[in-house]
Amino acid sequence: MKKLVEYIARSLVDNPDAVQVTEIEGERSIIIELRVAPDDMGKVIGKQGKIAKSIRTLTKATAAKEGKRVVVEILR
């Protein structure tokens, strides 16, 4: 799941080297923290949060196959 979020984020931003993805795995849930350069925040979030919502939807679908919950947090 970490690789999926990292791939999507690197494809969207102008500064792909600044993308950092951290995965914290629990028994039933996974927390994915996505950090990008401040200038690229808008590109990852998108208009009215549509891109961020799409990223969350893709990760939830992938996590459902494994029987887990996933939370994607976009941090500065």
LUMROGU-398410 format. One record per atom (N, C-alpha, C): residue in three letters; x negated, z negated, y; residue number from 1; atom name. Coordinates in nm, 4 decimals. Example, Ala and Ser with C-alpha at 12.3 -4.5 7.8 and 13.67 -1.06 7.14 Angstrom:
# residues 2
<torke aa="ALA" xx="-1.3190" zz="-0.7800" yy="-0.5690" i="1" at="N"/>
<torke aa="ALA" xx="-1.2300" zz="-0.7800" yy="-0.4500" i="1" at="CA"/>
<torke aa="ALA" xx="-1.3200" zz="-0.7800" yy="-0.3300" i="1" at="C"/>
<torke aa="SER" xx="-1.2850" zz="-0.7080" yy="-0.2250" i="2" at="N"/>
<torke aa="SER" xx="-1.3670" zz="-0.7140" yy="-0.1060" i="2" at="CA"/>
<torke aa="SER" xx="-1.2900" zz="-0.7870" yy="0.0030" i="2" at="C"/>
***
This chain:
# residues 76
<torke aa="MET" xx="-0.0820" zz="0.0000" yy="-0.1178" i="1" at="N"/>
<torke aa="MET" xx="0.0000" zz="0.0000" yy="0.0000" i="1" at="CA"/>
<torke aa="MET" xx="-0.0873" zz="0.0000" yy="0.1254" i="1" at="C"/>
<torke aa="LYS" xx="-0.1969" zz="-0.0716" yy="0.1204" i="2" at="N"/>
<torke aa="LYS" xx="-0.2898" zz="-0.0767" yy="0.2325" i="2" at="CA"/>
<torke aa="LYS" xx="-0.3407" zz="0.0633" yy="0.2656" i="2" at="C"/>
<torke aa="LYS" xx="-0.3746" zz="0.1384" yy="0.1634" i="3" at="N"/>
<torke aa="LYS" xx="-0.4266" zz="0.2738" yy="0.1841" i="3" at="CA"/>
<torke aa="LYS" xx="-0.3215" zz="0.3656" yy="0.2451" i="3" at="C"/>
<torke aa="LEU" xx="-0.1964" zz="0.3487" yy="0.2060" i="4" at="N"/>
<torke aa="LEU" xx="-0.0874" zz="0.4290" yy="0.2607" i="4" at="CA"/>
<torke aa="LEU" xx="-0.0722" zz="0.4054" yy="0.4109" i="4" at="C"/>
<torke aa="VAL" xx="-0.0681" zz="0.2801" yy="0.4524" i="5" at="N"/>
<torke aa="VAL" xx="-0.0527" zz="0.2468" yy="0.5936" i="5" at="CA"/>
<torke aa="VAL" xx="-0.1747" zz="0.2939" yy="0.6729" i="5" at="C"/>
<torke aa="GLU" xx="-0.2918" zz="0.2758" yy="0.6158" i="6" at="N"/>
<torke aa="GLU" xx="-0.4143" zz="0.3185" yy="0.6833" i="6" at="CA"/>
<torke aa="GLU" xx="-0.4166" zz="0.4703" yy="0.7013" i="6" at="C"/>
<torke aa="TYR" xx="-0.3772" zz="0.5439" yy="0.6004" i="7" at="N"/>
<torke aa="TYR" xx="-0.3743" zz="0.6903" yy="0.6076" i="7" at="CA"/>
<torke aa="TYR" xx="-0.2771" zz="0.7376" yy="0.7163" i="7" at="C"/>
<torke aa="ILE" xx="-0.1582" zz="0.6800" yy="0.7189" i="8" at="N"/>
<torke aa="ILE" xx="-0.0580" zz="0.7191" yy="0.8184" i="8" at="CA"/>
<torke aa="ILE" xx="-0.1076" zz="0.6866" yy="0.9591" i="8" at="C"/>
<torke aa="ALA" xx="-0.1608" zz="0.5675" yy="0.9780" i="9" at="N"/>
<torke aa="ALA" xx="-0.2064" zz="0.5256" yy="1.1108" i="9" at="CA"/>
<torke aa="ALA" xx="-0.3227" zz="0.6111" yy="1.1593" i="9" at="C"/>
<torke aa="ARG" xx="-0.4182" zz="0.6387" yy="1.0722" i="10" at="N"/>
<torke aa="ARG" xx="-0.5329" zz="0.7211" yy="1.1117" i="10" at="CA"/>
<torke aa="ARG" xx="-0.4898" zz="0.8628" yy="1.1489" i="10" at="C"/>
<torke aa="SER" xx="-0.3847" zz="0.9122" yy="1.0873" i="11" at="N"/>
<torke aa="SER" xx="-0.3343" zz="1.0457" yy="1.1169" i="11" at="CA"/>
<torke aa="SER" xx="-0.2658" zz="1.0512" yy="1.2536" i="11" at="C"/>
<torke aa="LEU" xx="-0.2139" zz="0.9400" yy="1.2993" i="12" at="N"/>
<torke aa="LEU" xx="-0.1369" zz="0.9369" yy="1.4240" i="12" at="CA"/>
<torke aa="LEU" xx="-0.2201" zz="0.9133" yy="1.5495" i="12" at="C"/>
<torke aa="VAL" xx="-0.3276" zz="0.8378" yy="1.5383" i="13" at="N"/>
<torke aa="VAL" xx="-0.3987" zz="0.7896" yy="1.6569" i="13" at="CA"/>
<torke aa="VAL" xx="-0.5119" zz="0.8829" yy="1.7007" i="13" at="C"/>
<torke aa="ASP" xx="-0.5563" zz="0.8621" yy="1.8260" i="14" at="N"/>
<torke aa="ASP" xx="-0.6698" zz="0.9382" yy="1.8792" i="14" at="CA"/>
<torke aa="ASP" xx="-0.8029" zz="0.8779" yy="1.8358" i="14" at="C"/>
<torke aa="ASN" xx="-0.8047" zz="0.7480" yy="1.8104" i="15" at="N"/>
<torke aa="ASN" xx="-0.9269" zz="0.6781" yy="1.7733" i="15" at="CA"/>
<torke aa="ASN" xx="-0.9116" zz="0.6193" yy="1.6318" i="15" at="C"/>
<torke aa="PRO" xx="-0.9276" zz="0.7024" yy="1.5274" i="16" at="N"/>
<torke aa="PRO" xx="-0.9050" zz="0.6533" yy="1.3904" i="16" at="CA"/>
<torke aa="PRO" xx="-1.0047" zz="0.5478" yy="1.3445" i="16" at="C"/>
<torke aa="ASP" xx="-1.1216" zz="0.5401" yy="1.4086" i="17" at="N"/>
<torke aa="ASP" xx="-1.2201" zz="0.4391" yy="1.3689" i="17" at="CA"/>
<torke aa="ASP" xx="-1.1767" zz="0.2982" yy="1.4069" i="17" at="C"/>
<torke aa="ALA" xx="-1.0844" zz="0.2863" yy="1.5018" i="18" at="N"/>
<torke aa="ALA" xx="-1.0384" zz="0.1548" yy="1.5469" i="18" at="CA"/>
<torke aa="ALA" xx="-0.9244" zz="0.1002" yy="1.4609" i="18" at="C"/>
<torke aa="VAL" xx="-0.8769" zz="0.1784" yy="1.3654" i="19" at="N"/>
<torke aa="VAL" xx="-0.7654" zz="0.1342" yy="1.2809" i="19" at="CA"/>
<torke aa="VAL" xx="-0.8162" zz="0.0319" yy="1.1792" i="19" at="C"/>
<torke aa="GLN" xx="-0.7501" zz="-0.0831" yy="1.1741" i="20" at="N"/>
<torke aa="GLN" xx="-0.7823" zz="-0.1878" yy="1.0774" i="20" at="CA"/>
<torke aa="GLN" xx="-0.6542" zz="-0.2305" yy="1.0084" i="20" at="C"/>
<torke aa="VAL" xx="-0.6576" zz="-0.2315" yy="0.8760" i="21" at="N"/>
<torke aa="VAL" xx="-0.5411" zz="-0.2729" yy="0.7991" i="21" at="CA"/>
<torke aa="VAL" xx="-0.5828" zz="-0.3891" yy="0.7097" i="21" at="C"/>
<torke aa="THR" xx="-0.5087" zz="-0.4983" yy="0.7187" i="22" at="N"/>
<torke aa="THR" xx="-0.5340" zz="-0.6166" yy="0.6371" i="22" at="CA"/>
<torke aa="THR" xx="-0.4112" zz="-0.6414" yy="0.5499" i="22" at="C"/>
<torke aa="GLU" xx="-0.4344" zz="-0.6663" yy="0.4221" i="23" at="N"/>
<torke aa="GLU" xx="-0.3243" zz="-0.6903" yy="0.3291" i="23" at="CA"/>
<torke aa="GLU" xx="-0.3333" zz="-0.8342" yy="0.2778" i="23" at="C"/>
<torke aa="ILE" xx="-0.2271" zz="-0.9094" yy="0.2973" i="24" at="N"/>
<torke aa="ILE" xx="-0.2195" zz="-1.0471" yy="0.2481" i="24" at="CA"/>
<torke aa="ILE" xx="-0.1113" zz="-1.0495" yy="0.1415" i="24" at="C"/>
<torke aa="GLU" xx="-0.1519" zz="-1.0754" yy="0.0191" i="25" at="N"/>
<torke aa="GLU" xx="-0.0581" zz="-1.0663" yy="-0.0924" i="25" at="CA"/>
<torke aa="GLU" xx="-0.0198" zz="-1.2053" yy="-0.1429" i="25" at="C"/>
<torke aa="GLY" xx="0.1103" zz="-1.2271" yy="-0.1546" i="26" at="N"/>
<torke aa="GLY" xx="0.1626" zz="-1.3504" yy="-0.2113" i="26" at="CA"/>
<torke aa="GLY" xx="0.2225" zz="-1.3211" yy="-0.3483" i="26" at="C"/>
<torke aa="GLU" xx="0.2964" zz="-1.4169" yy="-0.4009" i="27" at="N"/>
<torke aa="GLU" xx="0.3568" zz="-1.3981" yy="-0.5325" i="27" at="CA"/>
<torke aa="GLU" xx="0.4641" zz="-1.2897" yy="-0.5309" i="27" at="C"/>
<torke aa="ARG" xx="0.5514" zz="-1.2950" yy="-0.4307" i="28" at="N"/>
<torke aa="ARG" xx="0.6627" zz="-1.2010" yy="-0.4254" i="28" at="CA"/>
<torke aa="ARG" xx="0.6598" zz="-1.1090" yy="-0.3051" i="28" at="C"/>
<torke aa="SER" xx="0.5675" zz="-1.1329" yy="-0.2132" i="29" at="N"/>
<torke aa="SER" xx="0.5681" zz="-1.0531" yy="-0.0911" i="29" at="CA"/>
<torke aa="SER" xx="0.4270" zz="-1.0121" yy="-0.0510" i="29" at="C"/>
<torke aa="ILE" xx="0.4217" zz="-0.9101" yy="0.0327" i="30" at="N"/>
<torke aa="ILE" xx="0.2959" zz="-0.8590" yy="0.0856" i="30" at="CA"/>
<torke aa="ILE" xx="0.3118" zz="-0.8477" yy="0.2370" i="30" at="C"/>
<torke aa="ILE" xx="0.2124" zz="-0.8974" yy="0.3095" i="31" at="N"/>
<torke aa="ILE" xx="0.2109" zz="-0.8821" yy="0.4543" i="31" at="CA"/>
<torke aa="ILE" xx="0.0979" zz="-0.7858" yy="0.4880" i="31" at="C"/>
<torke aa="ILE" xx="0.1307" zz="-0.6808" yy="0.5601" i="32" at="N"/>
<torke aa="ILE" xx="0.0315" zz="-0.5830" yy="0.6011" i="32" at="CA"/>
<torke aa="ILE" xx="0.0185" zz="-0.5904" yy="0.7521" i="32" at="C"/>
<torke aa="GLU" xx="-0.1031" zz="-0.6186" yy="0.7984" i="33" at="N"/>
<torke aa="GLU" xx="-0.1297" zz="-0.6264" yy="0.9412" i="33" at="CA"/>
<torke aa="GLU" xx="-0.2030" zz="-0.4998" yy="0.9833" i="33" at="C"/>
<torke aa="LEU" xx="-0.1476" zz="-0.4285" yy="1.0793" i="34" at="N"/>
<torke aa="LEU" xx="-0.2046" zz="-0.3045" yy="1.1295" i="34" at="CA"/>
<torke aa="LEU" xx="-0.2536" zz="-0.3263" yy="1.2712" i="34" at="C"/>
<torke aa="ARG" xx="-0.3818" zz="-0.2999" yy="1.2929" i="35" at="N"/>
<torke aa="ARG" xx="-0.4403" zz="-0.3120" yy="1.4265" i="35" at="CA"/>
<torke aa="ARG" xx="-0.4951" zz="-0.1757" yy="1.4671" i="35" at="C"/>
<torke aa="VAL" xx="-0.4623" zz="-0.1347" yy="1.5899" i="36" at="N"/>
<torke aa="VAL" xx="-0.5128" zz="-0.0084" yy="1.6444" i="36" at="CA"/>
<torke aa="VAL" xx="-0.5649" zz="-0.0349" yy="1.7853" i="36" at="C"/>
<torke aa="ALA" xx="-0.6319" zz="0.0655" yy="1.8419" i="37" at="N"/>
<torke aa="ALA" xx="-0.6818" zz="0.0532" yy="1.9790" i="37" at="CA"/>
<torke aa="ALA" xx="-0.5622" zz="0.0390" yy="2.0737" i="37" at="C"/>
<torke aa="PRO" xx="-0.5796" zz="-0.0344" yy="2.1828" i="38" at="N"/>
<torke aa="PRO" xx="-0.4678" zz="-0.0546" yy="2.2771" i="38" at="CA"/>
<torke aa="PRO" xx="-0.4063" zz="0.0762" yy="2.3277" i="38" at="C"/>
<torke aa="ASP" xx="-0.4887" zz="0.1791" yy="2.3461" i="39" at="N"/>
<torke aa="ASP" xx="-0.4380" zz="0.3083" yy="2.3937" i="39" at="CA"/>
<torke aa="ASP" xx="-0.3509" zz="0.3781" yy="2.2899" i="39" at="C"/>
<torke aa="ASP" xx="-0.3658" zz="0.3423" yy="2.1629" i="40" at="N"/>
<torke aa="ASP" xx="-0.2931" zz="0.4095" yy="2.0549" i="40" at="CA"/>
<torke aa="ASP" xx="-0.1680" zz="0.3352" yy="2.0104" i="40" at="C"/>
<torke aa="MET" xx="-0.1381" zz="0.2218" yy="2.0717" i="41" at="N"/>
<torke aa="MET" xx="-0.0215" zz="0.1434" yy="2.0303" i="41" at="CA"/>
<torke aa="MET" xx="0.1076" zz="0.2245" yy="2.0386" i="41" at="C"/>
<torke aa="GLY" xx="0.1237" zz="0.2992" yy="2.1453" i="42" at="N"/>
<torke aa="GLY" xx="0.2453" zz="0.3785" yy="2.1629" i="42" at="CA"/>
<torke aa="GLY" xx="0.2610" zz="0.4856" yy="2.0581" i="42" at="C"/>
<torke aa="LYS" xx="0.1494" zz="0.5402" yy="2.0117" i="43" at="N"/>
<torke aa="LYS" xx="0.1556" zz="0.6451" yy="1.9101" i="43" at="CA"/>
<torke aa="LYS" xx="0.1972" zz="0.5900" yy="1.7744" i="43" at="C"/>
<torke aa="VAL" xx="0.1602" zz="0.4671" yy="1.7461" i="44" at="N"/>
<torke aa="VAL" xx="0.1957" zz="0.4054" yy="1.6188" i="44" at="CA"/>
<torke aa="VAL" xx="0.3395" zz="0.3532" yy="1.6221" i="44" at="C"/>
<torke aa="ILE" xx="0.3828" zz="0.3071" yy="1.7386" i="45" at="N"/>
<torke aa="ILE" xx="0.5188" zz="0.2546" yy="1.7504" i="45" at="CA"/>
<torke aa="ILE" xx="0.6197" zz="0.3675" yy="1.7689" i="45" at="C"/>
<torke aa="GLY" xx="0.5872" zz="0.4651" yy="1.8520" i="46" at="N"/>
<torke aa="GLY" xx="0.6762" zz="0.5788" yy="1.8739" i="46" at="CA"/>
<torke aa="GLY" xx="0.7894" zz="0.5468" yy="1.9705" i="46" at="C"/>
<torke aa="LYS" xx="0.8638" zz="0.6496" yy="2.0078" i="47" at="N"/>
<torke aa="LYS" xx="0.9761" zz="0.6304" yy="2.0989" i="47" at="CA"/>
<torke aa="LYS" xx="1.0838" zz="0.5470" yy="2.0306" i="47" at="C"/>
<torke aa="GLN" xx="1.1226" zz="0.4413" yy="2.0979" i="48" at="N"/>
<torke aa="GLN" xx="1.2239" zz="0.3482" yy="2.0484" i="48" at="CA"/>
<torke aa="GLN" xx="1.1875" zz="0.2906" yy="1.9105" i="48" at="C"/>
<torke aa="GLY" xx="1.0579" zz="0.2878" yy="1.8778" i="49" at="N"/>
<torke aa="GLY" xx="1.0121" zz="0.2281" yy="1.7528" i="49" at="CA"/>
<torke aa="GLY" xx="1.0374" zz="0.3110" yy="1.6282" i="49" at="C"/>
<torke aa="LYS" xx="1.0640" zz="0.4395" yy="1.6447" i="50" at="N"/>
<torke aa="LYS" xx="1.0991" zz="0.5231" yy="1.5297" i="50" at="CA"/>
<torke aa="LYS" xx="0.9844" zz="0.5402" yy="1.4311" i="50" at="C"/>
<torke aa="ILE" xx="0.8626" zz="0.5566" yy="1.4795" i="51" at="N"/>
<torke aa="ILE" xx="0.7493" zz="0.5747" yy="1.3883" i="51" at="CA"/>
<torke aa="ILE" xx="0.7195" zz="0.4452" yy="1.3142" i="51" at="C"/>
<torke aa="ALA" xx="0.7227" zz="0.3324" yy="1.3856" i="52" at="N"/>
<torke aa="ALA" xx="0.7010" zz="0.2027" yy="1.3216" i="52" at="CA"/>
<torke aa="ALA" xx="0.8071" zz="0.1780" yy="1.2147" i="52" at="C"/>
<torke aa="LYS" xx="0.9306" zz="0.2131" yy="1.2449" i="53" at="N"/>
<torke aa="LYS" xx="1.0392" zz="0.1958" yy="1.1487" i="53" at="CA"/>
<torke aa="LYS" xx="1.0170" zz="0.2833" yy="1.0256" i="53" at="C"/>
<torke aa="SER" xx="0.9680" zz="0.4046" yy="1.0465" i="54" at="N"/>
<torke aa="SER" xx="0.9399" zz="0.4954" yy="0.9342" i="54" at="CA"/>
<torke aa="SER" xx="0.8283" zz="0.4418" yy="0.8458" i="54" at="C"/>
<torke aa="ILE" xx="0.7245" zz="0.3866" yy="0.9081" i="55" at="N"/>
<torke aa="ILE" xx="0.6143" zz="0.3280" yy="0.8312" i="55" at="CA"/>
<torke aa="ILE" xx="0.6669" zz="0.2118" yy="0.7468" i="55" at="C"/>
<torke aa="ARG" xx="0.7513" zz="0.1286" yy="0.8064" i="56" at="N"/>
<torke aa="ARG" xx="0.8085" zz="0.0147" yy="0.7330" i="56" at="CA"/>
<torke aa="ARG" xx="0.8978" zz="0.0619" yy="0.6181" i="56" at="C"/>
<torke aa="THR" xx="0.9736" zz="0.1685" yy="0.6399" i="57" at="N"/>
<torke aa="THR" xx="1.0613" zz="0.2209" yy="0.5356" i="57" at="CA"/>
<torke aa="THR" xx="0.9804" zz="0.2734" yy="0.4179" i="57" at="C"/>
<torke aa="LEU" xx="0.8724" zz="0.3453" yy="0.4452" i="58" at="N"/>
<torke aa="LEU" xx="0.7875" zz="0.3977" yy="0.3375" i="58" at="CA"/>
<torke aa="LEU" xx="0.7234" zz="0.2853" yy="0.2569" i="58" at="C"/>
<torke aa="THR" xx="0.6748" zz="0.1833" yy="0.3262" i="59" at="N"/>
<torke aa="THR" xx="0.6116" zz="0.0740" yy="0.2529" i="59" at="CA"/>
<torke aa="THR" xx="0.7125" zz="-0.0070" yy="0.1728" i="59" at="C"/>
<torke aa="LYS" xx="0.8337" zz="-0.0228" yy="0.2267" i="60" at="N"/>
<torke aa="LYS" xx="0.9373" zz="-0.0952" yy="0.1512" i="60" at="CA"/>
<torke aa="LYS" xx="0.9766" zz="-0.0199" yy="0.0251" i="60" at="C"/>
<torke aa="ALA" xx="0.9822" zz="0.1120" yy="0.0336" i="61" at="N"/>
<torke aa="ALA" xx="1.0154" zz="0.1919" yy="-0.0846" i="61" at="CA"/>
<torke aa="ALA" xx="0.9064" zz="0.1802" yy="-0.1901" i="61" at="C"/>
<torke aa="THR" xx="0.7823" zz="0.1811" yy="-0.1467" i="62" at="N"/>
<torke aa="THR" xx="0.6702" zz="0.1666" yy="-0.2402" i="62" at="CA"/>
<torke aa="THR" xx="0.6684" zz="0.0273" yy="-0.3021" i="62" at="C"/>
<torke aa="ALA" xx="0.6948" zz="-0.0746" yy="-0.2214" i="63" at="N"/>
<torke aa="ALA" xx="0.6939" zz="-0.2126" yy="-0.2710" i="63" at="CA"/>
<torke aa="ALA" xx="0.8101" zz="-0.2380" yy="-0.3664" i="63" at="C"/>
<torke aa="ALA" xx="0.9213" zz="-0.1709" yy="-0.3458" i="64" at="N"/>
<torke aa="ALA" xx="1.0375" zz="-0.1903" yy="-0.4333" i="64" at="CA"/>
<torke aa="ALA" xx="1.0057" zz="-0.1498" yy="-0.5761" i="64" at="C"/>
<torke aa="LYS" xx="0.9214" zz="-0.0500" yy="-0.5922" i="65" at="N"/>
<torke aa="LYS" xx="0.8803" zz="-0.0076" yy="-0.7264" i="65" at="CA"/>
<torke aa="LYS" xx="0.8047" zz="-0.1189" yy="-0.7987" i="65" at="C"/>
<torke aa="GLU" xx="0.7320" zz="-0.1990" yy="-0.7208" i="66" at="N"/>
<torke aa="GLU" xx="0.6550" zz="-0.3094" yy="-0.7781" i="66" at="CA"/>
<torke aa="GLU" xx="0.7351" zz="-0.4393" yy="-0.7814" i="66" at="C"/>
<torke aa="GLY" xx="0.8559" zz="-0.4361" yy="-0.7298" i="67" at="N"/>
<torke aa="GLY" xx="0.9399" zz="-0.5549" yy="-0.7288" i="67" at="CA"/>
<torke aa="GLY" xx="0.8974" zz="-0.6581" yy="-0.6263" i="67" at="C"/>
<torke aa="LYS" xx="0.8408" zz="-0.6131" yy="-0.5149" i="68" at="N"/>
<torke aa="LYS" xx="0.7939" zz="-0.7049" yy="-0.4119" i="68" at="CA"/>
<torke aa="LYS" xx="0.8564" zz="-0.6698" yy="-0.2784" i="68" at="C"/>
<torke aa="ARG" xx="0.8472" zz="-0.7625" yy="-0.1840" i="69" at="N"/>
<torke aa="ARG" xx="0.8894" zz="-0.7390" yy="-0.0459" i="69" at="CA"/>
<torke aa="ARG" xx="0.7650" zz="-0.7132" yy="0.0358" i="69" at="C"/>
<torke aa="VAL" xx="0.7792" zz="-0.6331" yy="0.1390" i="70" at="N"/>
<torke aa="VAL" xx="0.6653" zz="-0.6047" yy="0.2241" i="70" at="CA"/>
<torke aa="VAL" xx="0.7059" zz="-0.6182" yy="0.3707" i="70" at="C"/>
<torke aa="VAL" xx="0.6127" zz="-0.6717" yy="0.4498" i="71" at="N"/>
<torke aa="VAL" xx="0.6328" zz="-0.6848" yy="0.5940" i="71" at="CA"/>
<torke aa="VAL" xx="0.5141" zz="-0.6166" yy="0.6609" i="71" at="C"/>
<torke aa="VAL" xx="0.5427" zz="-0.5226" yy="0.7496" i="72" at="N"/>
<torke aa="VAL" xx="0.4359" zz="-0.4553" yy="0.8250" i="72" at="CA"/>
<torke aa="VAL" xx="0.4374" zz="-0.5074" yy="0.9671" i="72" at="C"/>
<torke aa="GLU" xx="0.3259" zz="-0.5651" yy="1.0084" i="73" at="N"/>
<torke aa="GLU" xx="0.3126" zz="-0.6174" yy="1.1437" i="73" at="CA"/>
<torke aa="GLU" xx="0.2130" zz="-0.5320" yy="1.2192" i="73" at="C"/>
<torke aa="ILE" xx="0.2525" zz="-0.4843" yy="1.3364" i="74" at="N"/>
<torke aa="ILE" xx="0.1631" zz="-0.4061" yy="1.4205" i="74" at="CA"/>
<torke aa="ILE" xx="0.1108" zz="-0.4992" yy="1.5290" i="74" at="C"/>
<torke aa="LEU" xx="-0.0206" zz="-0.5240" yy="1.5262" i="75" at="N"/>
<torke aa="LEU" xx="-0.0821" zz="-0.6230" yy="1.6145" i="75" at="CA"/>
<torke aa="LEU" xx="-0.1778" zz="-0.5573" yy="1.7133" i="75" at="C"/>
<torke aa="ARG" xx="-0.2038" zz="-0.6293" yy="1.8220" i="76" at="N"/>
<torke aa="ARG" xx="-0.3005" zz="-0.5810" yy="1.9203" i="76" at="CA"/>
<torke aa="ARG" xx="-0.4389" zz="-0.6256" yy="1.8847" i="76" at="C"/>
***
